[in-house]
Amino acid sequence: MYSKRGCMKNLKIIVAAACIVAAFFIYLFIPNRISLNGDYYVAKESNGVTRAMLSIQYWDKWMPYKKIEGHTFIFDKGSLEVLASFVSSARTNYLLDGVYAHVNFLAVSAGKDSTLIRYDAEVYNAYFSPIKRIQNYQTAQKINTQLQIILNAAGKSFSTHKGIYGFDIKETQAKDSLFITTEKVFADTPSTAQVYDLIHQLEIHIKTNKGNIQGDPMVNMTKTADNKINTLVAFPIAQTISETALIRIKKIAFRNVLTAAVNGNQMKSNWALEAMLLYQNDKSMNATFMPFVVYNNNRLLEKDPNKWVSSIYYPIQ
């Protein structure tokens, strides 16, 4: 009997010692603050990638979410609340199974044509209960997996011009160098009908003088020093024809052009022009001539501006 009691006592001591050792290892190897991080290298200049990463108002363009509630993206596992964007990072909170991770997303230069985007996250885990610490550690690893999915989505998006600038900007070679033009200054932004009045004047002149149009009408609107709108319209033509006081032939020698296709109203075309300016700045390019919006379908006949089809041409050096 005494021997059996002794064995039971020894067993309890062993179990207690094992629990103590297990708890010691839990407290030793599962920290009070769990750090999470991930990296993704993007083969693009840092200026554009950093700007895109910190533009939290456009995260819905690439974020792999199921739905959005206010400033929070909802996923299959957890949610990401977007808090604020700063000079070099965007601050967020990830929530999964009652566990919060404070997450910072940032982008830094990794060389001339490379950018490192990354996240750094921290999960509070200074709990006395070893079970709670283990559960939080496991949840933190799930959060880390979800954050890596988000980072991969951002990296794939920012690896494209459309992901960075909102438009698929391309560098091409110009084909046309001879243009027939006319222009007029308006007190305010001209209506579609007013622009097409200028276009029709050119069409009549070209037809009357047996000219050959080589493409769709091209339009440039520029604000003058006194806040008026100088509107120039042009057609590429095959050969020189006669001029008038208001209709001129221009031979423009430029070879490199930024182009982008735009589906939507004039405001969207304006956004594309602004995106091309950012593209030029990011790549240290200089404009060699005014940009044009090419009207690829007739805006007078297409009454829905959202169905307008345009191309942007921006000559560069």
Secondary structure per residue as TSV (DSSP state, phi and psi in degrees):
chain	resnum	aa	ss	phi	psi
A	1	M	-	360.0	-46.0
A	2	Y	H	-60.5	-38.3
A	3	S	H	-65.3	-39.6
A	4	K	H	-66.6	-41.5
A	5	R	H	-63.3	-37.7
A	6	G	H	-64.6	-40.0
A	7	C	H	-64.7	-42.4
A	8	M	H	-62.9	-39.6
A	9	K	H	-64.8	-43.3
A	10	N	H	-65.0	-37.4
A	11	L	H	-63.8	-42.1
A	12	K	H	-63.6	-38.9
A	13	I	H	-64.4	-41.7
A	14	I	H	-64.9	-45.1
A	15	V	H	-61.4	-45.4
A	16	A	H	-61.9	-41.8
A	17	A	H	-65.1	-40.3
A	18	A	H	-63.0	-40.7
A	19	C	H	-63.9	-40.7
A	20	I	H	-64.2	-44.5
A	21	V	H	-63.2	-42.6
A	22	A	H	-62.7	-44.5
A	23	A	H	-63.3	-38.1
A	24	F	H	-61.2	-45.7
A	25	F	H	-67.2	-36.2
A	26	I	H	-61.4	-48.0
A	27	Y	H	-69.3	-29.2
A	28	L	H	-77.0	-43.0
A	29	F	H	-101.7	-14.0
A	30	I	S	-106.9	104.2
A	31	P	-	-71.8	165.5
A	32	N	S	-68.5	-26.8
A	33	R	E	-130.2	117.7
A	34	I	E	-92.2	121.4
A	35	S	E	-95.4	134.6
A	36	L	E	-126.3	145.7
A	37	N	E	-161.0	159.7
A	38	G	E	-155.9	150.6
A	39	D	E	-125.7	152.0
A	40	Y	E	-150.1	125.5
A	41	Y	E	-95.5	128.1
A	42	V	E	-110.5	130.5
A	43	A	S	-84.1	60.2
A	44	K	S	-143.1	160.0
A	45	E	-	-62.7	148.0
A	46	S	H	-68.8	-31.8
A	47	N	H	-57.4	-51.5
A	48	G	H	-67.6	-42.7
A	49	V	H	-65.3	-43.6
A	50	T	H	-61.7	-44.0
A	51	R	H	-60.6	-43.4
A	52	A	H	-66.3	-41.5
A	53	M	H	-63.3	-36.8
A	54	L	H	-89.8	-4.5
A	55	S	-	-84.8	76.0
A	56	I	G	-64.3	-20.1
A	57	Q	G	-69.9	-14.2
A	58	Y	G	-111.6	11.3
A	59	W	G	-62.3	-23.8
A	60	D	G	-66.2	-15.1
A	61	K	G	-71.2	-24.6
A	62	W	T	-130.4	-15.6
A	63	M	-	-66.1	130.1
A	64	P	-	-83.2	62.8
A	65	Y	-	-94.9	164.2
A	66	K	S	-92.1	-39.5
A	67	K	E	-159.3	168.6
A	68	I	E	-121.5	134.9
A	69	E	E	-126.4	101.2
A	70	G	T	66.4	-118.2
A	71	H	T	-102.0	20.3
A	72	T	E	-118.9	130.0
A	73	F	E	-92.0	130.7
A	74	I	E	-104.0	130.7
A	75	F	-	-117.2	176.7
A	76	D	S	-60.1	-35.6
A	77	K	S	-127.0	97.1
A	78	G	-	91.9	-174.8
A	79	S	E	-146.2	153.8
A	80	L	E	-121.9	115.2
A	81	E	E	-94.4	122.2
A	82	V	E	-89.0	120.3
A	83	L	E	-97.0	-55.7
A	84	A	E	-165.1	158.7
A	85	S	E	-117.9	136.2
A	86	F	-	-119.1	-168.5
A	87	V	S	-62.5	-38.1
A	88	S	S	-126.2	-1.3
A	89	S	E	-155.6	161.9
A	90	A	E	-117.3	131.0
A	91	R	E	-101.5	132.4
A	92	T	E	-142.1	169.5
A	93	N	E	-127.4	131.6
A	94	Y	E	-107.0	132.8
A	95	L	E	-122.0	127.1
A	96	L	E	-146.3	123.3
A	97	D	T	52.4	40.8
A	98	G	T	80.3	2.1
A	99	V	E	-106.3	127.5
A	100	Y	E	-98.5	140.3
A	101	A	E	-123.2	124.4
A	102	H	E	-84.2	116.7
A	103	V	E	-119.7	132.1
A	104	N	E	-113.9	128.7
A	105	F	E	-104.5	137.0
A	106	L	E	-149.0	165.0
A	107	A	E	-137.2	134.5
A	108	V	E	-136.4	151.7
A	109	S	E	-64.2	138.1
A	110	A	-	-124.6	27.1
A	111	G	S	131.2	-178.4
A	112	K	T	-58.0	-47.9
A	113	D	T	-122.4	37.6
A	114	S	-	-147.0	142.4
A	115	T	E	-133.6	136.5
A	116	L	E	-96.7	119.4
A	117	I	E	-106.0	144.7
A	118	R	E	-155.5	167.0
A	119	Y	E	-128.9	145.3
A	120	D	E	-124.9	127.7
A	121	A	E	-133.9	157.4
A	122	E	E	-142.6	134.1
A	123	V	E	-115.5	125.0
A	124	Y	E	-70.6	131.4
A	125	N	-	-145.3	27.6
A	126	A	-	-84.7	64.0
A	127	Y	-	-105.8	147.6
A	128	F	S	-72.8	-37.2
A	129	S	-	-69.1	122.3
A	130	P	H	-65.2	-32.0
A	131	I	H	-64.3	-43.9
A	132	K	H	-62.7	-39.4
A	133	R	H	-64.7	-40.6
A	134	I	H	-65.6	-44.9
A	135	Q	H	-61.1	-43.7
A	136	N	H	-64.5	-38.2
A	137	Y	H	-63.2	-43.5
A	138	Q	H	-64.3	-41.5
A	139	T	H	-65.7	-37.8
A	140	A	H	-60.7	-38.0
A	141	Q	H	-67.4	-35.1
A	142	K	H	-66.3	-40.8
A	143	I	H	-62.0	-42.1
A	144	N	H	-60.1	-39.9
A	145	T	H	-63.2	-42.9
A	146	Q	H	-66.9	-38.9
A	147	L	H	-66.0	-34.8
A	148	Q	H	-66.4	-36.5
A	149	I	H	-62.6	-43.0
A	150	I	H	-63.6	-44.9
A	151	L	H	-62.7	-40.7
A	152	N	H	-62.5	-39.9
A	153	A	H	-64.4	-41.8
A	154	A	H	-64.0	-44.3
A	155	G	H	-61.9	-42.4
A	156	K	H	-65.9	-38.9
A	157	S	H	-67.0	-46.1
A	158	F	H	-75.2	-3.8
A	159	S	T	-83.1	-2.7
A	160	T	S	-117.9	153.4
A	161	H	H	-64.0	-37.7
A	162	K	H	-64.0	-37.6
A	163	G	H	-66.2	-31.7
A	164	I	H	-87.8	-43.9
A	165	Y	H	-107.3	-9.0
A	166	G	S	88.5	-7.4
A	167	F	S	-140.8	151.3
A	168	D	-	-83.7	81.3
A	169	I	-	-77.8	133.5
A	170	K	E	-126.9	148.0
A	171	E	E	-98.9	120.2
A	172	T	E	-131.4	177.1
A	173	Q	E	-101.7	135.5
A	174	A	-	-73.3	141.5
A	175	K	-	-103.5	-29.5
A	176	D	-	-107.5	140.2
A	177	S	-	-133.7	-3.4
A	178	L	E	-114.0	123.1
A	179	F	E	-131.1	148.7
A	180	I	E	-109.9	131.7
A	181	T	E	-134.3	156.6
A	182	T	E	-148.5	157.7
A	183	E	E	-148.7	161.2
A	184	K	E	-153.7	145.1
A	185	V	E	-97.7	127.1
A	186	F	E	-111.5	151.6
A	187	A	S	-67.1	-28.5
A	188	D	S	-142.9	178.1
A	189	T	-	-56.8	124.4
A	190	P	-	-68.8	152.2
A	191	S	-	-74.5	167.8
A	192	T	H	-58.8	-41.0
A	193	A	H	-63.1	-39.1
A	194	Q	H	-66.9	-39.7
A	195	V	H	-64.4	-43.4
A	196	Y	H	-70.7	-22.3
A	197	D	H	-63.2	-41.1
A	198	L	H	-67.1	-40.6
A	199	I	H	-61.4	-43.3
A	200	H	H	-67.0	-34.4
A	201	Q	H	-59.5	-42.2
A	202	L	H	-66.9	-42.7
A	203	E	H	-60.0	-43.5
A	204	I	H	-63.6	-43.3
A	205	H	H	-64.3	-41.7
A	206	I	H	-64.9	-44.5
A	207	K	H	-65.6	-42.2
A	208	T	H	-61.7	-35.5
A	209	N	T	-99.8	17.0
A	210	K	T	56.5	39.8
A	211	G	-	-83.2	171.7
A	212	N	-	-127.9	108.2
A	213	I	B	-73.7	135.4
A	214	Q	-	-108.8	3.6
A	215	G	S	-175.8	-173.1
A	216	D	-	-79.7	161.6
A	217	P	-	-63.8	144.2
A	218	M	E	-118.5	136.9
A	219	V	E	-131.1	135.9
A	220	N	E	-129.9	129.4
A	221	M	E	-117.9	124.3
A	222	T	E	-130.5	131.6
A	223	K	E	-76.6	132.7
A	224	T	-	-87.5	175.1
A	225	A	T	-61.2	-29.8
A	226	D	T	-98.6	24.5
A	227	N	S	65.7	24.9
A	228	K	-	-94.7	173.5
A	229	I	E	-116.8	109.7
A	230	N	E	-83.9	118.9
A	231	T	E	-112.2	119.1
A	232	L	E	-113.9	131.0
A	233	V	E	-119.4	152.2
A	234	A	E	-151.4	157.8
A	235	F	E	-129.2	138.2
A	236	P	E	-73.9	135.0
A	237	I	B	-127.9	161.7
A	238	A	S	-80.5	-35.4
A	239	Q	S	-148.3	162.3
A	240	T	-	-68.3	138.3
A	241	I	-	-128.7	178.1
A	242	S	-	-65.5	154.8
A	243	E	-	-112.7	169.0
A	244	T	-	-131.9	-175.2
A	245	A	S	-65.4	-29.3
A	246	L	S	-107.2	-15.4
A	247	I	-	-116.0	119.7
A	248	R	E	-124.0	152.5
A	249	I	E	-98.6	131.5
A	250	K	E	-127.7	128.1
A	251	K	E	-102.0	113.0
A	252	I	-	-111.3	120.5
A	253	A	-	-96.8	90.0
A	254	F	-	-136.6	147.5
A	255	R	-	-113.0	-42.8
A	256	N	E	-96.1	133.5
A	257	V	E	-139.2	138.3
A	258	L	E	-88.5	133.9
A	259	T	E	-129.2	154.7
A	260	A	E	-157.5	139.4
A	261	A	E	-89.2	138.6
A	262	V	E	-131.2	128.7
A	263	N	E	-114.3	111.9
A	264	G	S	147.0	-173.3
A	265	N	-	-75.6	-177.3
A	266	Q	H	-62.8	-34.3
A	267	M	H	-59.9	-39.0
A	268	K	H	-67.1	-36.4
A	269	S	H	-63.5	-38.9
A	270	N	H	-63.3	-38.6
A	271	W	H	-63.1	-39.1
A	272	A	H	-64.7	-38.9
A	273	L	H	-63.3	-42.2
A	274	E	H	-64.9	-38.4
A	275	A	H	-62.5	-37.2
A	276	M	H	-68.8	-32.6
A	277	L	H	-64.4	-42.9
A	278	L	H	-62.1	-41.6
A	279	Y	H	-59.8	-45.0
A	280	Q	H	-62.7	-43.7
A	281	N	H	-63.8	-42.4
A	282	D	H	-63.6	-32.1
A	283	K	T	-105.2	10.8
A	284	S	T	54.6	46.8
A	285	M	-	-99.6	161.1
A	286	N	-	-124.4	139.2
A	287	A	B	-74.6	139.5
A	288	T	-	-105.6	-14.3
A	289	F	S	-160.1	166.6
A	290	M	-	-64.0	147.9
A	291	P	-	-79.3	158.5
A	292	F	E	-128.7	145.2
A	293	V	E	-101.7	119.3
A	294	V	E	-93.1	124.1
A	295	Y	E	-84.5	99.2
A	296	N	-	-80.4	-19.3
A	297	N	S	-130.8	162.6
A	298	N	-	-78.3	113.6
A	299	R	T	-73.1	-20.4
A	300	L	T	-72.6	-38.3
A	301	L	T	-80.6	-34.0
A	302	E	-	-89.2	103.7
A	303	K	-	-76.7	-19.9
A	304	D	-	-92.2	107.5
A	305	P	G	-58.4	-25.4
A	306	N	G	-69.4	-12.3
A	307	K	G	-104.4	7.0
A	308	W	-	-68.0	140.0
A	309	V	E	-116.6	124.5
A	310	S	E	-136.6	163.0
A	311	S	E	-129.9	140.1
A	312	I	E	-102.5	131.3
A	313	Y	E	-121.9	121.6
A	314	Y	E	-129.1	100.7
A	315	P	E	-63.1	136.2
A	316	I	E	-134.1	166.1
A	317	Q	-	-102.2	360.0
